[in-house]
Amino acid sequence: MRRQWFHLEPPKGWMNDPNGLCCFQNRIHVYFQYCPESADGQGNRWWGHYEGEDLLHWTYTGIMMSPDCKWDRDGVYSGSAVEDQDHLLLYFTGNVLYDGDYDGILAGREGNTLRAISTDGRHVREKDLLLTPKDYPADCSCHVRDPKVWKEEGLWHMVLGARTRENRGIVLRYQSTDGQRWQYVGRIQTKEPFGYMWECPDRFVLEEEEFLSFCPQGVPSEEFRYQNVYQSGYASLTEEELGVFTEWDMGFDFYAPQTFLMPDGRRILMGWMGIGDADYTNATITEGWQHCLTVPRELYRTKAGRIGQRPFREWRRLCMHPLKWAANMAVPAPFALEGRTAGDFSITLAKHLHIDFDQAQGILRLHFSSPELGAGRKERRVRMGGCEEVLVLVDSTSVEIYLNDGEVVLSTRYYPGEGPIAVSMRGIDGDIWPMEGMEVKYLAT
């Protein structure tokens, strides 16, 4: 099966959460959860590492961090990175499982918070134990993980995802004067319970407003919201309360996003283009690898005050001359489909992946008419007041759909096989842009 052209994916094995996204020593660093020997994700988690001179030229350098001490012996789980003078400080969760018959929720597991130090972004010099379960509030279960750390006005801050013993998702807050010794200062939660566990918290500022991104598990599905097994979204954050939760992505494959700042000031988001415990799968498993990351997305504030997502602007450097649209075309991946609409429209890729918008009902549907093409994916529905702009990025096995300049985004994997991809459109005035691939080198596999 053809490797992807502009989505980062593992050389082999299993990839999930992006970790420690940052710029350090004039390089972009993308770490990720990694099971190098298992395409189905069985086994301990490690950290793999991509390093970029920019967002189009990447080098995979291999495994950056492994479970090699008593505090993380059963996996180095998700975390974040902070530049501190000439060092990169990596904060992460060390997973420890006890022998015996435990439920893993109220007993039998540790989620330790550790810090690793790197001088080059590729190798870990040392690890320090920062927090153990005795340092978490007494009402927390064994599930506390995924530290996001930042510095602000000389003070260090940390948020951790957590599940209480009463099965309520929360975020824990800690502060430090040196980035090593931490004190619990409170929690973030909704007025009413919203899921049983909050994973992958990320606090960030966008256009002078503070936000919290997090992944609640256990939220009941609705017709037009929360359609995945686990959710991922954001809410405005003040000292008084958490705002309305808004999903980042309405497609089949998106979870555990993390943001970072580029040197030019852009707030970039990347997510895992996959999700755990789904009832669909990925055809690349038979090839020895599974999952990928989304393209980098630039965040901005919409006129309505929400967060919009645009694919990183550098993607246009990959575009070649546009193709004149015909009623039905066959286009080799990768390519972009870009256009404007004025009411109902439809797009069909590979004859069985459909994007349909019904203006009268205000409903957009992303659905597969072939179980094979979607590897078990069926349908996602979005309620929209209208849709005027469409941008679809089409890779070998991934599709990202940006509507109304990224006010609504849907991501999905698909498996059209080898050869050009059949494209048909109705109700769209636009172009198809054949693309080149980004550069990815492999120093290790």
Summary of the structure (lengths in Angstrom):
residues: 445
radius of gyration: 21.4
end to end distance: 17.8
largest distance: 65.0
contacts: 1535
relative contact order: 0.14
helix: 4%
strand: 54%
